[in-house]
Amino acid sequence: MQGHKHENPPPAETSNLNSQHESDESDATTAAAAEGAYPENTVVPAPPKQVFEDDRPFTHGALDADAGTREARGVYLKNVGYTFLMITFIVWGVLPIYWASVGRIMGNTWRMKGCVVDFDGGEIGQTVTSMYRNISGISQLTWHILDAEQFPGGPAQVGDAVVDEQFWIGVVVAPNATRNLNDAIDAVDSFYNTSLALAAYVVSGRSENAYRNIFAPMLFAAKFVPALASRPNLQQLMAEAPMLVSQPLGGTTRDVRPFDYDVVSAVDFVGMLYLLILANIVMTSLLTALGGSGYARRLKLSSVIAVRLLVPISIYFFVTLLYCVMSEAFQVPFRFGKWGFVIYWMQSWATMCALGLAVESVVTLVTLKFVPVFFILWLIANVAVVYYPIQTLPWILHWGYASPFYQETETVRTVIFSTKSHLGRNFGINLGWIGLSCMTLPAFQWFARRREVCELAASRQAAESEKGDP
């Protein structure tokens, strides 16, 4: 039994012996290297790395005071601080852009123009034009009183001027409105429609939010004009035709390009958000694949630039096709026959390229770590300029005339509601954004490649220095 115990010592003792043996080997190796015991040009084996108790993974608490945990915790808290600062910047520096776009519209309504045309020439026409002439204030449209001679085509031509975006609203006093009202009062005509005296031409398809929240309340107020003087047959009027007394003057709204398809909201506003989100997903996936596969490291600069430009553009082509076909499946009514769908698809492709390539360029410079800040800024800066007419927004948001979202929404309204076409300008501006990204991305990629080359050279130099140390 004593011999058996001598041949198999306890584990703790064996561990100590092994550690002592490894230490002896390490000391021997170091000593041999120092004394030149190894032949020249022979690679000296490195001493085994010591593993301390406090370096073992999965064994520490969050508040442990050992050196390794303190260092890791410091790096973690530093990143938490950066994240909080980034969120603070987004909340106070980016989100107010959207708040300003919806919170100050009434203070800039005066920038929008409306017209009043009197085709009557009688008492009603004078009353209406006088009322609109006296309307003023920053929360009111700027009204222009125009002569009927400027519209030889009659009230319908005023509607054409609104469609042509010369005005946001066109208020018309119908021909012979005063005479028709007087005749109805004299005849005690209970069937007389008082709302035929006035007509307000609008195009809600141009901006449904402006029509609902700005124009509609104004039009409702405009219908209430002071009643005409009392007539001898007042009692008979009140009994048989009370509308002629209580509201002798009314009006109708003629929406010549109505926003009459609810599904268009998904295409016109929310859909553009989806285009940017999809473009961001494509960017993240492609960039991760390009770096993770080692493909980018093998390519020369011109090849990397070509891949980063051509591959996303090609993917956007098919993604927007799927997106537009989905809209077609929900029976979005495109004008211009089949060309309406093609125009919508091509503009969606151009918009997605303008949005996505901008993110592609910026991520090259700031890396994936900080690209969410730019993404939120890019998103809100575009969304803020399409919910209400740009004329009602603070001047700093008038850049929206050049935003990709604005080009998309104008194209959608043209091919769906037949609003005034700006297709040439819309495509041109989006192509300008694409061209800008095609210039900035190569420049940023050159800078990133230069940084990678410097880092690679530094790491190689460090490795050679370590290898050359005795």
Backbone torsions as a table, in degrees:
resi	resn	phi	psi	omega
1	MET	NA	-39.2	-179.4
2	GLN	-65.4	-39.3	177.8
3	GLY	-65.1	-39.3	179.8
4	HIS	-63.2	-42.8	179.4
5	LYS	-65.2	-34.6	-179.2
6	HIS	-67.9	-33.5	179.7
7	GLU	-75.5	-26.1	-177.6
8	ASN	-125.5	86.1	-179.7
9	PRO	-70.5	164.2	179.1
10	PRO	-61.4	155.0	-177.6
11	PRO	-57.4	-43.6	-177.5
12	ALA	-59.6	-42.5	-178.9
13	GLU	-66.8	-39.9	177.8
14	THR	-60.3	-42.8	179.9
15	SER	-61.0	-41.8	-179.9
16	ASN	-65.4	-39.4	178.8
17	LEU	-64.5	-42.1	179.3
18	ASN	-63.3	-43.7	-179.8
19	SER	-61.9	-41.7	179.6
20	GLN	-64.9	-37.4	179.6
21	HIS	-64.7	-44.2	179.6
22	GLU	-64.0	-39.1	179.5
23	SER	-64.5	-40.5	178.5
24	ASP	-63.4	-42.5	178.9
25	GLU	-61.8	-42.0	179.9
26	SER	-62.9	-44.9	179.9
27	ASP	-63.8	-38.8	-179.8
28	ALA	-65.4	-42.0	179.7
29	THR	-62.0	-46.2	-179.5
30	THR	-62.5	-43.4	-179.4
31	ALA	-64.8	-41.0	179.9
32	ALA	-63.2	-41.2	179.9
33	ALA	-65.0	-38.7	-178.2
34	ALA	-68.9	-34.5	-176.5
35	GLU	-87.6	0.1	-179.7
36	GLY	74.8	29.3	-178.4
37	ALA	-70.1	-23.1	-179.9
38	TYR	-89.2	145.1	177.4
39	PRO	-61.5	159.9	179.9
40	GLU	-65.1	148.6	-178.8
41	ASN	66.1	14.4	176.0
42	THR	-93.3	131.4	179.4
43	VAL	-72.1	120.9	-179.0
44	VAL	-81.8	124.9	179.6
45	PRO	-63.5	137.1	-179.8
46	ALA	-73.3	145.4	177.5
47	PRO	-64.4	147.1	-179.1
48	PRO	-62.3	141.0	-179.7
49	LYS	-72.7	131.3	179.6
50	GLN	-81.6	137.4	178.5
51	VAL	-109.2	115.2	179.9
52	PHE	-89.8	160.0	-178.3
53	GLU	-59.0	-40.0	-174.3
54	ASP	-80.9	-0.2	176.8
55	ASP	-98.3	-4.0	-176.9
56	ARG	-71.2	134.3	-178.1
57	PRO	-70.8	156.7	173.1
58	PHE	63.4	28.2	-175.6
59	THR	-126.4	4.7	-171.6
60	HIS	-117.4	157.3	173.4
61	GLY	-91.2	165.3	-175.8
62	ALA	-64.6	-27.8	-175.2
63	LEU	-112.3	19.9	178.7
64	ASP	-61.4	148.6	-173.4
65	ALA	-101.3	6.1	179.8
66	ASP	-69.4	161.4	-172.0
67	ALA	-61.5	-44.7	-178.2
68	GLY	-63.0	-44.9	-179.9
69	THR	-67.1	-39.1	178.8
70	ARG	-61.7	-42.3	-179.7
71	GLU	-65.7	-45.9	179.6
72	ALA	-64.0	-40.0	179.5
73	ARG	-65.1	-37.5	178.4
74	GLY	-63.7	-42.5	177.4
75	VAL	-63.3	-42.0	179.8
76	TYR	-62.0	-48.2	-178.2
77	LEU	-66.1	-31.2	176.8
78	LYS	-64.6	-42.0	177.5
79	ASN	-68.5	-35.8	175.3
80	VAL	-61.2	-41.8	178.3
81	GLY	-63.3	-42.5	177.1
82	TYR	-61.6	-40.9	179.5
83	THR	-62.8	-43.3	179.2
84	PHE	-63.7	-41.5	177.8
85	LEU	-63.7	-38.2	179.2
86	MET	-65.2	-43.7	178.2
87	ILE	-65.3	-39.3	177.8
88	THR	-60.9	-42.3	177.7
89	PHE	-62.7	-41.4	179.4
90	ILE	-63.3	-44.4	-176.8
91	VAL	-66.2	-44.4	-174.5
92	TRP	-94.4	-21.6	-176.4
93	GLY	-106.4	-20.4	-175.2
94	VAL	-114.8	-50.5	-177.4
95	LEU	-58.7	-34.6	178.2
96	PRO	-58.9	-19.7	177.2
97	ILE	-60.6	-44.6	179.8
98	TYR	-72.4	-40.1	178.2
99	TRP	-57.0	-41.7	-179.6
100	ALA	-67.4	-30.4	-177.3
101	SER	-72.6	-23.5	-179.0
102	VAL	-112.8	-9.8	-174.2
103	GLY	-100.0	-7.6	-175.9
104	ARG	-130.3	24.1	-176.0
105	ILE	-67.4	-38.7	-176.7
106	MET	-68.3	-25.7	178.1
107	GLY	-75.6	-10.4	179.8
108	ASN	-120.7	12.3	-178.2
109	THR	-63.3	-26.7	-178.5
110	TRP	-60.4	-18.6	179.1
111	ARG	-73.4	-13.9	-179.2
112	MET	-92.1	141.4	-174.2
113	LYS	-105.7	141.7	171.0
114	GLY	-130.6	160.2	179.8
115	CYS	-128.9	151.6	176.2
116	VAL	-126.2	126.2	-178.7
117	VAL	-124.3	124.9	-178.8
118	ASP	-98.8	104.2	175.0
119	PHE	-93.7	2.1	-176.7
120	ASP	-91.7	-53.7	-178.3
121	GLY	78.0	2.7	-178.9
122	GLY	-107.7	-156.4	-175.3
123	GLU	-64.1	-40.6	179.5
124	ILE	-64.7	-44.6	178.8
125	GLY	-59.5	-42.7	178.8
126	GLN	-65.5	-40.6	180.0
127	THR	-63.6	-44.9	-177.4
128	VAL	-67.7	-48.0	-179.4
129	THR	-62.9	-37.4	177.7
130	SER	-64.5	-40.4	-179.9
131	MET	-63.4	-46.5	-178.5
132	TYR	-71.3	-29.9	177.7
133	ARG	-65.6	-30.3	-178.0
134	ASN	-88.6	-3.9	177.7
135	ILE	-77.0	128.9	178.9
136	SER	-152.2	169.4	-179.4
137	GLY	124.5	155.5	-177.1
138	ILE	-70.3	-19.5	-179.3
139	SER	-94.8	10.4	-179.8
140	GLN	-118.0	152.0	173.0
141	LEU	-65.2	155.3	172.8
142	THR	-87.3	112.2	-173.2
143	TRP	-94.1	135.6	177.0
144	HIS	-113.3	123.2	178.0
145	ILE	-89.5	115.7	-175.2
146	LEU	-113.9	150.5	177.8
147	ASP	-77.4	147.3	179.7
148	ALA	-65.3	-23.8	-179.4
149	GLU	-64.5	-21.0	178.8
150	GLN	-74.0	-10.3	-178.2
151	PHE	-129.2	74.5	-178.9
152	PRO	-63.5	-18.8	178.8
153	GLY	-80.8	-0.2	178.0
154	GLY	87.4	-167.4	-178.0
155	PRO	-56.2	-33.5	-179.2
156	ALA	-61.2	-31.4	179.3
157	GLN	-69.6	-29.1	173.6
158	VAL	-64.2	-41.3	175.6
159	GLY	-60.3	-37.7	177.3
160	ASP	-64.2	-36.8	178.4
161	ALA	-65.5	-35.4	177.3
162	VAL	-68.9	-41.7	177.0
163	VAL	-62.1	-36.1	-179.9
164	ASP	-76.5	3.6	176.2
165	GLU	64.9	26.7	171.0
166	GLN	-75.0	-30.5	178.9
167	PHE	-141.7	158.5	174.3
168	TRP	-85.5	-32.9	179.4
169	ILE	-137.7	142.5	172.2
170	GLY	-125.5	112.1	179.5
171	VAL	-96.2	129.0	-175.4
172	VAL	-123.3	131.6	169.4
173	VAL	-92.0	120.4	-172.5
174	ALA	-63.0	148.0	175.0
175	PRO	-57.6	138.2	177.2
176	ASN	61.2	26.9	-178.7
177	ALA	-63.0	-42.4	-179.2
178	THR	-66.1	-45.9	-179.4
179	ARG	-63.2	-41.0	180.0
180	ASN	-64.3	-38.4	178.9
181	LEU	-67.7	-43.6	179.2
182	ASN	-62.8	-41.5	178.5
183	ASP	-62.6	-40.4	179.8
184	ALA	-66.2	-37.7	179.1
185	ILE	-68.8	-42.4	179.7
186	ASP	-63.7	-37.4	-177.7
187	ALA	-90.1	-0.2	-175.9
188	VAL	49.6	55.2	-176.5
189	ASP	-84.6	103.0	-179.1
190	SER	-74.4	-12.2	-179.4
191	PHE	-94.5	0.4	-178.2
192	TYR	-69.1	131.2	-179.2
193	ASN	-94.4	104.9	-177.2
194	THR	-68.3	-18.6	-177.5
195	SER	-75.8	-6.3	-179.7
196	LEU	-81.1	-7.1	-177.1
197	ALA	-72.9	-34.7	-178.7
198	LEU	-122.3	148.5	174.4
199	ALA	-140.4	133.6	177.6
200	ALA	-114.1	116.1	179.8
201	TYR	-90.9	126.5	179.0
202	VAL	-135.3	166.0	175.6
203	VAL	-131.5	87.7	-179.0
204	SER	-68.9	-21.9	176.9
205	GLY	-65.5	-18.2	177.4
206	ARG	-76.2	-39.1	176.3
207	SER	-162.4	96.1	-177.7
208	GLU	-65.9	-31.5	179.3
209	ASN	-69.0	-38.7	176.8
210	ALA	-66.0	-39.8	-179.5
211	TYR	-64.3	-44.6	-175.9
212	ARG	-71.6	-40.1	-170.3
213	ASN	-100.4	-19.4	-178.0
214	ILE	-114.5	-53.4	-171.5
215	PHE	-77.2	-43.7	-174.5
216	ALA	-56.6	-46.2	177.3
217	PRO	-61.2	-35.2	179.4
218	MET	-68.5	-41.3	179.9
219	LEU	-65.7	-38.3	178.6
220	PHE	-62.6	-42.2	179.7
221	ALA	-68.8	-31.1	-176.8
222	ALA	-70.2	-16.6	-178.6
223	LYS	-75.3	-22.4	-176.1
224	PHE	-91.8	95.5	179.9
225	VAL	-111.1	147.2	-179.7
226	PRO	-50.5	137.3	-177.4
227	ALA	-67.1	157.0	177.0
228	LEU	-70.9	164.1	-179.3
229	ALA	-61.7	152.6	-178.7
230	SER	-66.2	145.4	179.2
231	ARG	-107.7	162.8	178.5
232	PRO	-60.4	-29.6	-179.3
233	ASN	-94.2	32.7	-175.8
234	LEU	-59.0	-43.6	-178.6
235	GLN	-63.6	-41.1	178.2
236	GLN	-65.2	-37.9	177.8
237	LEU	-62.9	-44.0	-178.9
238	MET	-65.0	-30.6	-178.8
239	ALA	-81.8	-40.0	-171.3
240	GLU	-105.4	-29.9	-179.3
241	ALA	-139.2	67.4	-174.1
242	PRO	-63.0	-26.0	-179.3
243	MET	-63.7	-31.1	179.9
244	LEU	-68.0	-21.2	-179.8
245	VAL	-96.0	-48.6	-175.4
246	SER	-73.3	-35.2	-180.0
247	GLN	-147.3	77.1	-177.2
248	PRO	-70.5	-15.1	-177.8
249	LEU	-131.0	123.3	178.0
250	GLY	-135.8	-172.7	-179.1
251	GLY	-155.5	164.7	177.8
252	THR	-124.8	151.1	176.4
253	THR	-101.4	126.1	179.4
254	ARG	-113.6	101.7	-179.2
255	ASP	-88.3	101.5	-173.3
256	VAL	-79.5	-18.2	173.6
257	ARG	-136.8	76.7	-171.9
258	PRO	-73.4	148.1	171.0
259	PHE	-86.6	83.8	-168.4
260	ASP	-114.7	18.4	175.8
261	TYR	-129.9	108.3	-176.2
262	ASP	-63.0	-30.4	-177.5
263	VAL	-64.8	-19.4	-179.2
264	VAL	-65.9	-24.1	177.2
265	SER	-59.3	-35.1	178.5
266	ALA	-69.7	-28.4	-178.5
267	VAL	-86.9	-41.7	-169.3
268	ASP	-81.1	-37.1	-174.3
269	PHE	-115.5	-64.9	-176.8
270	VAL	-64.8	-35.2	-178.4
271	GLY	-59.6	-34.0	179.1
272	MET	-68.1	-32.7	174.1
273	LEU	-61.9	-41.3	-179.9
274	TYR	-63.8	-37.7	178.6
275	LEU	-59.8	-44.2	180.0
276	LEU	-68.6	-39.6	178.7
277	ILE	-64.0	-44.1	178.3
278	LEU	-63.3	-40.1	177.7
279	ALA	-62.6	-37.5	178.5
280	ASN	-68.0	-37.8	176.6
281	ILE	-63.5	-43.3	178.4
282	VAL	-61.1	-45.2	-179.8
283	MET	-59.6	-48.5	-177.8
284	THR	-62.8	-44.1	-178.5
285	SER	-65.1	-45.9	-177.9
286	LEU	-67.3	-40.2	-179.1
287	LEU	-67.5	-39.3	177.2
288	THR	-64.9	-42.6	179.3
289	ALA	-66.3	-39.0	-178.0
290	LEU	-65.9	-40.2	179.8
291	GLY	-82.6	-41.5	-176.8
292	GLY	-67.9	-29.9	-179.5
293	SER	-79.8	-13.3	-175.2
294	GLY	80.1	4.1	-177.8
295	TYR	-66.1	-42.8	-178.4
296	ALA	-62.8	-34.2	-177.9
297	ARG	-69.0	-24.5	-178.2
298	ARG	-89.3	-17.3	-174.1
299	LEU	-91.0	145.3	172.1
300	LYS	-74.6	169.3	-170.8
301	LEU	-58.8	-46.5	-177.3
302	SER	-63.4	-35.4	179.2
303	SER	-70.3	-39.7	177.2
304	VAL	-61.7	-43.5	179.9
305	ILE	-62.5	-44.2	179.9
306	ALA	-62.1	-42.9	179.6
307	VAL	-63.9	-44.1	-175.8
308	ARG	-71.3	-18.8	177.1
309	LEU	-95.2	-48.7	-171.7
310	LEU	-75.4	-38.2	-177.9
311	VAL	-65.3	-48.8	177.7
312	PRO	-61.6	-41.8	-179.8
313	ILE	-60.4	-40.4	178.5
314	SER	-65.9	-41.1	178.8
315	ILE	-66.4	-40.7	178.5
316	TYR	-59.1	-35.1	-179.7
317	PHE	-57.7	-47.0	-177.6
318	PHE	-80.1	-33.0	177.6
319	VAL	-63.3	-44.5	179.9
320	THR	-68.8	-30.2	174.8
321	LEU	-63.1	-46.8	177.2
322	LEU	-60.8	-41.8	-179.5
323	TYR	-62.4	-44.9	-178.1
324	CYS	-72.3	-36.0	176.2
325	VAL	-63.7	-36.5	176.1
326	MET	-61.5	-41.6	177.0
327	SER	-62.9	-40.3	177.7
328	GLU	-63.7	-36.0	179.8
329	ALA	-64.4	-28.0	177.4
330	PHE	-91.8	18.7	171.0
331	GLN	61.3	43.3	170.6
332	VAL	-68.8	125.4	-172.0
333	PRO	-83.3	96.6	178.8
334	PHE	-83.8	138.9	175.2
335	ARG	-85.6	-178.5	177.4
336	PHE	62.4	26.5	179.1
337	GLY	65.7	-142.7	-180.0
338	LYS	-70.9	-21.7	179.4
339	TRP	-66.5	-25.8	177.7
340	GLY	-59.6	-43.2	178.5
341	PHE	-65.8	-42.1	-179.1
342	VAL	-63.0	-43.0	178.6
343	ILE	-61.8	-44.2	179.6
344	TYR	-61.5	-42.7	-180.0
345	TRP	-65.2	-47.2	-178.0
346	MET	-64.7	-37.7	178.1
347	GLN	-69.5	-37.2	176.6
348	SER	-63.4	-39.2	177.0
349	TRP	-63.8	-46.3	179.1
350	ALA	-62.8	-39.4	179.5
351	THR	-66.2	-43.4	-179.8
352	MET	-65.6	-37.7	176.5
353	CYS	-65.2	-43.3	179.8
354	ALA	-61.9	-42.0	-179.6
355	LEU	-73.2	-49.0	-173.8
356	GLY	-70.0	-41.6	-178.6
357	LEU	-68.3	-28.6	174.9
358	ALA	-63.1	-43.0	177.3
359	VAL	-66.8	-39.5	177.2
360	GLU	-57.6	-41.7	-179.0
361	SER	-67.4	-47.2	-175.0
362	VAL	-67.3	-38.1	-177.9
363	VAL	-64.5	-26.5	176.5
364	THR	-63.0	-33.7	-176.8
365	LEU	-87.9	-42.3	-173.1
366	VAL	-101.0	-8.8	-178.1
367	THR	69.6	168.4	-177.4
368	LEU	-63.2	-21.3	-177.0
369	LYS	-64.2	-38.4	-175.0
370	PHE	-110.1	-0.7	-178.3
371	VAL	-64.5	-26.3	176.2
372	PRO	-57.5	-32.6	178.7
373	VAL	-63.8	-47.3	178.5
374	PHE	-65.6	-37.8	-179.5
375	PHE	-60.7	-46.3	179.0
376	ILE	-64.1	-42.6	178.3
377	LEU	-61.8	-44.9	-179.7
378	TRP	-64.4	-39.6	-180.0
379	LEU	-66.2	-52.8	-175.0
380	ILE	-69.5	-36.7	178.6
381	ALA	-61.6	-30.9	178.0
382	ASN	-83.3	-41.9	-178.7
383	VAL	-64.4	-38.0	-173.5
384	ALA	-63.8	-19.6	-173.2
385	VAL	-102.9	5.9	-177.7
386	VAL	-119.6	-9.4	-176.6
387	TYR	-76.5	-39.5	176.2
388	TYR	-124.2	161.3	176.6
389	PRO	-56.5	141.2	-175.7
390	ILE	-63.0	-27.3	178.7
391	GLN	-59.9	-27.1	-177.6
392	THR	-87.7	-2.6	-175.0
393	LEU	-94.1	159.0	173.3
394	PRO	-56.3	151.3	-171.9
395	TRP	-57.7	-31.3	-177.6
396	ILE	-65.6	-23.0	179.7
397	LEU	-89.6	4.1	177.3
398	HIS	-71.9	-5.8	171.6
399	TRP	-61.8	-17.5	-176.9
400	GLY	-57.8	-22.2	175.8
401	TYR	-59.1	-21.8	179.8
402	ALA	-107.3	6.9	-176.6
403	SER	-80.1	147.1	177.6
404	PRO	-59.5	-38.7	179.2
405	PHE	-60.6	-41.0	-178.0
406	TYR	-64.9	-37.6	178.2
407	GLN	-66.0	-39.2	179.2
408	GLU	-66.5	-45.0	-176.5
409	THR	-67.9	-36.6	177.2
410	GLU	-65.7	-39.6	178.4
411	THR	-65.2	-44.1	179.3
412	VAL	-59.2	-44.8	-178.4
413	ARG	-67.7	-31.0	178.1
414	THR	-69.8	-46.5	-174.7
415	VAL	-80.9	-12.1	179.7
416	ILE	-107.5	-44.8	-175.7
417	PHE	-106.0	-1.8	-178.8
418	SER	61.2	37.5	172.5
419	THR	-73.0	175.2	-177.0
420	LYS	-57.8	134.6	-175.3
421	SER	-83.9	131.4	170.8
422	HIS	-128.2	34.9	-171.3
423	LEU	-61.1	-40.5	179.7
424	GLY	-60.4	-45.4	178.4
425	ARG	-66.6	-40.5	-178.3
426	ASN	-62.5	-47.3	178.5
427	PHE	-66.6	-39.8	-178.1
428	GLY	-62.2	-42.9	-179.3
429	ILE	-67.1	-42.8	178.6
430	ASN	-64.5	-38.8	176.4
431	LEU	-65.0	-32.0	175.1
432	GLY	-63.7	-41.7	175.9
433	TRP	-61.7	-42.1	179.5
434	ILE	-62.8	-44.4	178.2
435	GLY	-61.3	-38.7	177.8
436	LEU	-62.4	-43.2	178.8
437	SER	-66.5	-33.6	178.4
438	CYS	-68.8	-17.4	174.6
439	MET	-93.7	-40.1	-176.6
440	THR	-76.1	-36.7	-178.6
441	LEU	-61.2	-47.2	176.4
442	PRO	-60.0	-38.0	179.4
443	ALA	-65.4	-45.1	179.2
444	PHE	-66.5	-37.0	-180.0
445	GLN	-67.7	-36.7	175.7
446	TRP	-61.7	-43.3	178.8
447	PHE	-63.3	-43.4	179.9
448	ALA	-65.3	-40.1	179.2
449	ARG	-66.0	-39.1	177.5
450	ARG	-61.4	-40.9	178.4
451	ARG	-65.5	-40.6	178.8
452	GLU	-64.3	-41.1	179.6
453	VAL	-63.6	-41.9	178.6
454	CYS	-64.2	-41.4	178.9
455	GLU	-65.7	-39.6	178.8
456	LEU	-65.0	-42.4	179.0
457	ALA	-64.2	-39.5	179.5
458	ALA	-65.8	-40.7	179.8
459	SER	-67.3	-38.4	177.8
460	ARG	-65.9	-40.6	178.9
461	GLN	-64.4	-39.1	178.3
462	ALA	-65.9	-40.5	179.2
463	ALA	-64.5	-41.5	178.9
464	GLU	-66.5	-35.2	178.4
465	SER	-66.0	-42.0	178.2
466	GLU	-64.7	-38.2	-179.4
467	LYS	-68.6	-32.1	-178.0
468	GLY	-84.1	-12.8	179.4
469	ASP	-67.4	139.0	178.4
470	PRO	-70.6	NA	NA
